């Protein structure tokens, strides 16, 4: 019997190239191939249209040449003491307030600084959210008519 010749597949994870001759992998194995801890990161398949679909760690993926994946870490943050989790680590202040059920037209968002104090963020400013960030809202202070 003639041995099978292994076919080399080229994939990317977070835009970094990797090769494998195994046509099926668990998502966790692909994360480890990229040097990432499956306990910390989750794997997403990127379609040809750029849409990301989550893959469970134990799920088997039948690979094709040129498949693209993204590894994402969950980011945990609070708004007014309420906890939230997201994979999208950059959002506008208005988006964060709407997520917390707060009207951006009537409230401001501020990031609590790690050393104390806070910094108000304009509604349309894109915020990079770090794991553990804390935000608070405050009603707009208007002038007297």
C-alpha positions in Angstrom: 0.0 0.0 0.0 1.3 3.4 -0.9 1.5 5.9 2.0 -0.6 9.0 1.7 1.3 12.2 0.9 0.5 14.9 3.4 -1.1 18.0 1.9 0.1 21.3 3.4 -2.6 23.7 4.3 -1.9 27.4 4.8 -4.1 29.3 7.3 -4.0 32.5 9.2 -4.8 33.3 12.8 -4.9 37.0 13.6 -3.4 37.7 10.2 -0.3 35.5 11.1 0.5 32.6 8.7 0.6 29.0 9.9 0.9 25.7 8.1 -0.5 22.3 9.0 -0.9 18.9 7.3 -3.8 17.9 9.5 -7.1 18.7 7.7 -9.2 18.7 10.9 -8.4 20.4 14.1 -10.2 21.3 17.3 -10.5 25.1 17.8 -8.4 24.8 21.0 -5.6 23.1 19.0 -5.6 26.0 16.5 -5.3 28.5 19.3 -2.4 26.5 20.8 -0.8 26.4 17.3 -0.9 30.2 17.4 0.7 30.2 20.9 -2.5 31.3 22.6 -4.2 29.8 25.7 -7.7 28.4 24.9 -8.7 29.2 28.5 -8.1 32.9 27.7 -8.9 33.2 24.0 -11.8 32.1 21.8 -11.5 31.3 18.1 -13.6 32.8 15.3 -13.7 31.7 11.6 -13.6 34.7 9.2 -15.7 34.3 6.1 -14.8 35.7 2.7 -17.0 38.6 3.5 -15.2 39.4 6.8 -17.9 38.1 9.1 -16.6 36.3 12.2 -18.3 33.2 13.6 -17.5 31.8 17.0 -16.2 28.3 17.2 -16.4 26.2 20.5 -13.0 25.0 21.8 -13.9 21.3 21.3 -15.5 21.8 18.0 -13.8 20.0 15.0 -13.0 22.3 12.1 -12.4 20.8 8.6 -9.7 23.1 7.3 -9.3 24.4 3.7 -6.3 26.1 2.3 -6.3 29.8 3.0 -8.8 29.7 5.9 -8.6 32.7 8.1 -9.3 32.8 11.8 -9.3 35.5 14.6 -8.5 34.8 18.2 -10.3 37.1 20.6 -10.1 37.6 24.3 -13.2 38.6 26.3 -13.0 42.0 27.8 -14.8 42.6 31.1 -15.9 46.1 32.1 -18.5 47.8 34.2 -20.8 50.8 33.6 -22.3 52.2 36.8 -21.3 49.0 38.6 -23.1 46.7 36.2 -20.8 44.1 34.6 -20.5 43.6 30.9 -18.4 41.2 28.6 -17.5 41.8 25.0 -15.1 40.7 22.3 -15.3 44.2 20.7 -12.6 46.1 22.6 -13.1 49.4 20.8 -16.5 51.1 21.0 -17.8 54.7 21.3 -18.8 56.2 24.6 -22.4 56.5 23.2 -22.4 52.7 22.3 -21.3 51.8 25.9 -24.0 54.0 27.4 -26.7 52.5 25.1 -25.4 49.0 26.0 -25.9 49.9 29.7 -29.4 51.2 29.0 -28.4 54.9 29.4 -29.5 57.6 26.9 -26.3 59.3 25.6 -28.3 62.4 24.8 -29.0 62.9 28.5 -25.8 61.5 30.1 -22.0 61.7 29.9 -19.7 58.7 30.3 -16.5 58.9 32.3 -13.7 56.3 32.7 -12.5 55.7 36.3 -8.8 56.1 36.4 -6.8 53.4 38.1 -5.0 55.9 40.3 -8.2 57.6 41.2 -10.4 60.3 39.6 -12.2 60.1 36.3 -12.1 61.4 32.8 -15.3 62.3 30.8 -15.4 60.9 27.3 -17.2 62.6 24.4 -20.1 60.5 23.0 -18.5 60.0 19.6 -15.0 59.1 20.9 -13.8 55.6 20.1 -12.6 54.0 23.4 -10.2 51.1 23.7 -11.6 49.0 26.5 -9.1 47.1 28.7 -10.2 44.2 30.8 -11.4 45.4 34.2 -12.2 49.0 33.0 -14.8 50.9 35.1 -17.1 53.6 33.7 -19.7 55.8 35.3 -22.4 57.9 33.8 -23.6 61.3 35.0 -26.6 63.4 33.9 -25.8 66.3 31.6 -25.6 69.5 33.6 -27.5 72.2 31.7 -27.6 75.9 31.9 -30.4 77.9 33.6 -32.9 79.5 31.2 
